Amino acid sequence: MNVKRVSFSERRWRGISAAFFASIILATGVACSKKTEAPPPPPPKVTVAHPETRSLVDEDIYNGWLEAAENVEIRSRVRGHIAKIGFTDGQIVKKGDLLFQLDPRPYEAEVGSARDQLRVIEAQKVAADRDYDRMKELVTSGAVSKSEADKSEARALSLAAQVEAAKQEITRKALDVEYARITAPIGGRISRAQLTVGNFVNAGGTDPVLTTIVSIDPIYLYFNIDERSLQRYQKALAERIRQGTRLKEVKFPFNFGLDSEQGFPNKGVLDFANNRVDQGTGTIQVRGVVANPQSRFTPGSRVRVRMPFGDPYEAVLVPDTAILTDQDKKYLLVLNQQNVVVRRDVNPGRLLEDGMRVVSANNKTQEIKPSDWLIVNGLQRARINDPVEPMDNSGKPIGQSKTSEAQPGAGTNPANGTLP
């Protein structure tokens, strides 16, 4: 086998050539990479809004229920067969409307019999009075004794008493005729008839309930307050309630809503509180009066009650969806003057019906001002200490005054992202 020998000078020349070509290729690759490097992306677009300030009052939420102010069970005072029913199940009735008509004929016959008995006694009384008048004249002339005249007088007086008793008996029996006509003692909504026409109604301790009526306007609302809240309300009302003043006279308002309603659109006024705290539950029952002219509220319905207390105060509100969480801390993303995202730690308060949340700052350096721009949409695209492009709700850009070039983190404090 023949092996070609290469001289040292030739090997040296080959190495120099390879190194030269390698440097050329490397330089060419670096130049190409510089030419193809992509420009930095534009700042992400986010939707911003100002915080709101509102005058609020602290409130508590309770569960309650509605009850009729008046609830009457309709029973018969006399016995008899039902001859007529004067209402439709579930209708609104007025006081005095006919509900049930029992057969009145037996009672009318008794009234007629009592009147006949009265006429008999009155006729006997007329004869007794005349006899007594004659006896008085005969006693004067000595024709009869004084004892016989006294007997005649006693008979006349006895018949006079019997006349009055007969009249009272007629009145009592006339009441039975009146009771056979069962009318509504109050106005309100009536239930269904428990007995129909033709049934016999008994009276007494075992008499059945024929139907019930509940008043509609006004209607009562009951709910229970815990003892701690009660003490807080008493302290808040100390200046408004004098010693011995009833709750009804204070006219303390509240709002409530049905299960089918959003928020608390209805109003009422407290008029009663129980006189003791229930030791078993640690609560006290209170009652409010609610106007119900259109019969919108039904007794027995469950409601949510919003109870205000304390004096009005100015509160800062932000959309609840704009609040982010970092472990146990809550914070907002706010823009500085260079449209750079900064973080503001906040203490969230109660949530309002429109989705706005009450917030307060942890300290004065992170105070939320009405002029601040909060990121409310596009939070996932925003990065702290990076610039963004703010937009309003309609998608139009929002310009802010720029005191320097918008560079990432420019003009910010790296510790909390605020301007120095």
Buried (B, 14 or more C-beta within 10 A) or exposed (E): EEEEEEEEEEEEEEEEEEEEEEEEEEEEEEEEEEEEEEEEEEBBBBBBBEBBEEEBEBBBEBEBBBBBBEEBEBBBBBBBEBBEBBBEEEEBBEEEBBBBBBBBEBBBEBBEEBBEBBEEBBEBBEEBBEBBEEBEEBBEEEEBEEEEBEEBBEBBBBBBEBBEEBBEBBEEBBBBBEBBBBBBEBBBBBBEBEBEEEEEBEBEEEBEEBBBBBBBBBBBBBBBBBBEBBEBBEEBBEEEBEEEEEBBEBEBEBBBBBEEEEEBEBEBBBBBBEEEBEEEEEBBBBBBBBBBEEEBBBBEBEBBBBBBBBEEEEBBBBBBEBBBEEEEEBBBBBBBBBBBBBBBBBEBBEEBEEEBBBBEBBEEEBEBEEEBBBBBBBBEBBBBBBBBBBBEEEEEEBEBEEEEEBEBBBBBBEEBBBEE
